[in-house]
Amino acid sequence: MCVGELILPVDAFLELRAFHDELISLARTIDPATPPTLTARKAEQSRRRALAKVFRLWAEQMDRSLKTIRSA
């Protein structure tokens, strides 16, 4: 086993992949690609965009980790 290598059961890998997909879905729900309605306040929109960015960054980090696990 190489340093930094992780052995993960297949079902755990699949659960992490499902969680990754859920994070992406949450980010899209919070901050959809469509323009916001005129009634949305800028501060609220800014908070939603920031939260969506956190979910997307977390999902990207998970994706990199899952790719590393898959290639091991």
Phi, psi and omega in degrees: 000133179279156176296133179085359180277143182231130175260128186229131177300149183302317181295326177292320177300315180295324177294319177295322178296319178296321178295319176304312180297323178294321177299317178298317179297318178298317180299319179292325179291317182292318184226079182295160180289340180285149180298145180292157177290160181294338182279347180291131178283147183298320181296317179295317179298319180296317178297317180297317180297318179295317179295318178298322179296320178299314179298319180294318178296319178297316179296320179297318179296317178297319180299315178299317180295318180294323177295321178295316179297316182297324183278349181284000000 
